[in-house]
Amino acid sequence: MKFRVERDVLSEAVAWTARSLPSRPAAPVLAGLVFEAVESEGGEGDNGSVTLSGFDYEVSSRAQIGADVTEPGRILIHGKLLADIAKSLPNRPVEFSTEGSKVLVSCGSSRFTLQTLPVEDYPALPTMPTATGAVTASGLASAVSQVAIAAGRDDTIPMLTGIRVEIEGEKITLVATDRFRLAVRELQWKPEQQDMSATSLIPSKVLSDTAKALTGGDWVTLALSGGDAGEGLIGFQSGDGASSGAKGSRRMTSRLLSGEFVKYRSLFPSEYNITATVETAPFLEAAKRVSLVADRTSPIKLAFTQGEVTLEAGAGDEAQASEAMDAVLDGEDISVSFNPSFLLDGLQVIDTQYAQLSFTVASKPAVLMGRPALDAPPQEEFRYLMMPLRVPGQSAG
Amino acid sequence: MRSLPSILHVDLDAFYASVEQLHKPSLRGKPVVVGGIGNRGVVSTASYEARAFGVHSALATGIARRRAPNAAYLIPRFGAYQVYSERVMALMHELSPLVEPLSLDEAFIDISHLMEPIDRQSSRNATLKARQVADDLRTRIKTETGLTASIGAGSSKLIAKIASDAEKPDGLVIIEPGTEQTWLDPLPVRALWGVGPATAERLRKIGATTVAELRTLSHAELTAAVGASYGATLYAIARGQDDRDVSTDRELKSVSVEDTFAEDLLDPATITAHMDDLVTRLSGRIRKAGRSGRTITIKVRGHDFTTVSRSETTPNPTDDPAAIRAATHRMLPGAVAAATQLTPGVRLLGVGLTGLAEWAQLDLFSAEEGDDTLDFWDRDAETAPGDSDGDFDMDMPRGVVEGSAAPAAPQPPPDPDPQPDPADITTPVPTVEGERSPRQFGPLPPGTRGAVEAAGAERRLLPGQDVTHDEFGGGWVQGSGLGRVTVRFERPWTGPGRIKTLRSDDPALRLTDAADLAREALELLAGRGPDDGISIGDMTDEPAKTEVVDNELEDRFEIWHGDRLAGFAAYRRRGDATVFVHTQIEPEFEGKGLASVLARRALDETVARGQAIIPVCPFIAAYLRKHPEYEEHVRWPAPDSPAGDHSGDR
């Protein structure tokens, strides 16, 4: 096997595929990246291509890049090591050539000789399911980043580490919760079939990484199989080999999480007694400052009165902080305590000038939404539900 | 050093014996000895009348009987002592929030806030104020409990403690600030905290028999004589230097519950059901304390005493029984498997919460939230008592589960729905993974300890125990044997009563609870009838008996508070000696003086067995230094003992 490739194209593709490699692989071959070089099919500007793939039985990633292939072939190279090498190479064309069980990587005057892994032992990658529709890459990335903050990080309840994807015609709804807060985001997409309806649960980390990694192209194709059956698979593809030049295409598949997601819709109160609107950026800054004195889980208290909100944290003989700022309150005064990181997480993904907090009572969930202007209604496409902290002097109910 | 005599040390005089004399009018003014009554027993407390005969704490009861053959020898009734102790502590709390109990009968109080209005320049006025406060307290203790207390007041704990001992019993000594050293100097070194006969002997060898002489010794000399750490302490206290605060630091560090079962649990469903019951109790307790916790720990002890703990830390503090239960369900199978690897059967289950916080992160799916949230964790939450009730009250009737030492079967909850035969109920409990395991509420054997206590057929009537007779009323057991029991029918509020001899199996004769009698007596003193139903001095959640048992299977003395293990003193038997290796009190029982109770009972039992005490455990060693009466039974371990001449029997 022998090919030559641009250093930037190589290092980006290696970094992207190597990222999903397991740090403690179940089998030694899974630490490797498969390089498959194919010669040109004769099209104009097509000198051949190399496909890099990695797999850990859960997630597979596959990047196709344009390359000058002089001798086709298929080899397996240790991924993390190659990633380290690729990003340190000088900015010159990189040449790969095999010599027996070794591969020689040369770039400028640098020479690396690497031992290859037995490629014949490498498992077959799952096949990409048929496409079910397409979503804009930037739209997917921003929606996923808003929802992923609420996903659980604790593996003990796998269901909570996922992002639920509900497809209903031209609308996709993404939902995640760690049982203390819940984020819902709706977005439009182009389904293959207008009347399609499906749900799946994707590991949050995979979806976040994928959404970020696939922003190269305009559109991301989603491919869903199995759905509720448990052994489901989701595929993502951005770009394709022929039309996207040297950067090539990216493809990713992930096993779906099994298990039923919580019935979350009923968690949102049907109506609110109190709404408070604040200017997002200053409020976020104030909350960050005041939270400095709160340890990871100790409360930040928001006391809303007419025209004003006071943020307070810290207690007793330890450090304390407070700050007051303008707020538009509709309803009675209310004082609610939250885990500061939950509040900050939510505010950080609000991209409108104002943010609205809606309450029923202090011990019930509060809902955070973006609001473009004071005289505009809140945007309901993203809703962030937070369960408050119960603090001393407040009853359980 | 404080400039005001604002620390009081209150010490009840001959506490156990005094309570016995209060409860048994015929014994007032007579020698009374409380402790192990068998010939191998040891004296816990002797009344001052008995002390005149040379009977003192830790003396072998056999010797005591020879010295004071006519004294009344009684078993301790901890239930009663606890009630009196709580009453006295409550009186102290009325004076100041800063009360530091050292044991049932001893506490420090910081009264500096009462001296605020006084001209701080005038220590004379402050001393008068201290005297007035201390006198009032002694009067109140006397009128409201009938007990006498000795009080010492001074500018430090050290001074107050030594002062309270200076004029026992019923004494009051106030050391005016500035005069401490003058007062300390002539005292023998033995008066200082921690100086027992062995230390005193070492100090004598280097020329110090009084505090004044002790002060002439250098830090290095002291360190050479008694070790680095105690040497430093001694150097400071010889100079009256002690700036420790009265510490009410009884901050809750953890909350836990556990049960030991009479018969090993074999069936996973039964084990789970018991764990669920423990979780319900735990969350009730944690809510009552107004706390929540982040780390959930379970403990499983197998038949062969293999003990396995597993813990899980949640990102946010919780007090939600459903969340705690879910965590225990995740950990239980692994822990049970590990604890029962060699032999089947589970003898103990426990669950605890640490990483406590005062706030709780509410859960979107909490079962307690009512109709508008999803009952996600446990669809059968309503079948477990308390789960659906945010204000679950620990004191609600729960059959035998809370009320006795017997951790019996989780009782079907008082449920509006008709209950099927408990033996047939099988409630499916979905675990988080979606599996379903059967949970059975079946009749289970009562716990061992409870069973022993409840074994009416073998009831042992011991001298001092409270009884009641349908015909003759209340009284106490004076003696028993040969199928007969001698009862003196008198109550704390009657005059000395008559003696009657009855058959021990007289069905009209029943044992009664010492704590109840104590409460009744206190209520009468407080001018309230016994039927007012007000429980006085109820400072703890559940007034429970404290008892010390020797668990030979685990080589440790255990102190039980009610049905819960409060701590233990682990030992190793080495021929004619018992080596005390480690003592610990569960965090939630700290500060109740249980460690001292445990040490005393464990040491007494060891002495009673004719065994020498080898204190490797620092706590036991410290206790022994404070309690020189054990000295003749102690073999100090060699390494820490420069004066090695104290090892070996004397």
Interface residues (C-beta under 8 A of the other chain):
Chain A: R153 D154 T156 I157 T177 D178 R179 F180 R181 L182 G259 E260 V262 K263 S266 L267 P269 T297 S298 P299 A315 S337 N339 S363 P365 L385 M387 P388 L389 R390 V391 P392 S395 A396 G397
Chain B: R287 G290 R294 E312 T314 P315 N316 P317 A327 R330 A357 E358 W359 A360 Q361 L362 D363 L364 F365 E368 G370 D372 T373 L374 F376 G390 D391 V432 G434
